[in-house]
Amino acid sequence: MKIGLLGFGTVGRGVYELTATRSDMQVVRVLCRRELSLPDAEVTHDFEEILNDPQIDTVVEAIGGLNPAWDYVRRSIDAGKNVITANKALVATYYDDLIPLAQ
């Protein structure tokens, strides 16, 4: 699994650290607003780089809130990528829109 990670706060960092111990998944790119250097993943400020990267098959949304998280999740699904989120506000608010997208 090649992952595009959206956000590098407490949750995003936890996902990154968890995947570092696994051989079956790798964070390839991290979307982060602040300057950050990671030894094995590219850091970007541009979501399009994650969306358009053909090696990324899974997007993990760890931004929280509704915007821009919803736009990023919707566009990732439309692009054929798997999406993982624990964003309860996003799922509760957009549940009726997410179900047909996921199908």
C-alpha positions in Angstrom: 0.0 0.0 0.0 1.4 3.4 -1.0 -0.1 6.1 1.1 -0.6 9.8 0.6 -1.0 11.2 4.1 -3.1 14.4 4.5 -1.9 16.2 7.7 0.9 15.7 10.1 -0.5 16.6 13.4 -0.9 14.2 16.3 -3.0 11.7 14.2 -1.0 12.1 11.0 2.3 11.6 12.8 0.9 8.5 14.5 -0.1 7.0 11.1 3.4 7.8 9.8 5.1 6.2 12.7 2.8 3.1 12.6 3.5 2.5 8.9 7.3 2.9 9.4 7.3 -0.4 11.2 5.5 -2.3 8.5 6.7 -3.8 5.2 3.3 -3.8 3.5 2.6 -0.1 3.6 4.6 3.1 3.0 3.8 6.8 3.3 5.0 8.2 0.0 3.9 11.8 0.3 2.7 13.9 3.2 0.5 17.0 2.8 1.6 19.5 5.5 1.2 23.3 5.8 4.4 23.8 7.8 8.0 23.0 6.7 8.9 19.5 7.5 11.6 17.1 6.5 11.1 13.3 6.5 13.7 10.7 5.7 11.5 8.4 3.6 8.5 10.5 2.3 8.2 13.6 0.2 6.5 16.6 1.9 4.2 18.8 -0.2 2.0 21.8 0.3 0.0 20.9 -2.8 -2.8 18.3 -2.6 -2.6 17.9 -6.4 0.8 16.2 -6.1 -0.9 13.4 -4.0 -4.0 13.2 -6.2 -2.0 12.9 -9.4 0.7 10.5 -8.1 0.0 7.2 -9.8 1.9 5.2 -7.2 -0.3 6.4 -4.4 -3.3 4.0 -4.1 -4.5 5.1 -0.6 -5.1 8.5 0.9 -5.3 8.8 4.7 -7.1 11.9 5.7 -5.8 13.2 9.1 -6.7 16.9 8.7 -9.9 16.9 10.6 -12.8 19.3 10.2 -14.9 19.7 7.1 -12.9 21.9 4.8 -10.7 21.2 2.9 -11.0 17.5 4.2 -14.3 16.9 2.3 -12.9 18.2 -1.0 -9.8 16.1 -0.7 -11.7 12.9 0.3 -14.2 13.4 -2.5 -11.6 14.0 -5.2 -9.5 11.1 -4.0 -12.4 8.7 -4.3 -13.2 10.1 -7.7 -9.6 9.5 -8.7 -10.0 5.8 -7.8 -7.9 5.9 -4.6 -8.8 4.2 -1.4 -9.6 6.6 1.4 -9.2 6.1 5.1 -10.5 8.7 7.6 -11.5 8.8 11.2 -13.0 12.2 10.8 -16.4 11.8 12.5 -17.6 15.3 11.5 -16.9 14.6 7.8 -18.6 11.2 7.9 -21.6 12.5 9.8 -22.0 15.6 7.6 -21.4 13.9 4.2 -22.6 10.4 4.9 -25.3 10.5 2.2 -22.7 11.7 -0.4 -20.0 9.3 0.7 -22.0 6.1 0.3 -22.6 6.4 -3.5 -19.0 7.6 -4.0 -17.6 4.6 -2.2 -19.8 2.2 -4.1 
